[in-house]
Amino acid sequence: MSDLTPAQALAQPTDITLADGSTAGLRYSFRSLALLEQRFGSVTGIQTAIDQTGDGAAFGPLMDLLGAGLVGPGGGFTPHLRHRQDVAGTRTVEEILYRRSSDGRDLGDLLAPQLIHEYAAAMQTSLVSAFGTGSPGNDAAPETTGSPGLT
């Protein structure tokens, strides 16, 4: 039995193994989710990146999804954003590079393709921890049979 409170348990990262044999803690904080929103443009864009099944680019979005969850003290990575500005002055995030804070190594060089299933499972576990398995806000709208006060 764990001595952690429910809040402490939610804050626990899921460790992933990197190609150099080290581990990093994957946890989706509010900051992580905001980074993903900047990268993919919207919550729908994040969901699309998560749902990709090989019909398009998969490794780049997976690296972005993992990188965001490794930001901060538990994961030890720092995001470096590259922006693009169009002629109207609108800036969009073109790329986010995730560098390990301790030595500056790029996350892309530290991810091992043979561990992709471990990464996907850890990402799923961490996202469920961040959002829970459901919330009242995701329920269907209640049915109404008539307007109150009208006969």
Buried (B, 14 or more C-beta within 10 A) or exposed (E): EEEEEEEEEEEBBBBBBBEEEBEBBBBBBEEBBEBBBBBBEEEEBBEBBBEBEEEEEEEEBBBBBBBBBBBBEBBBBBBEEEEEEEEEEEEEBEEBBBBBBEEEBBBBEBBBEEBEEBBBEBBEBBBEBBEEEEEEEEEEEEEEEEEEEEE
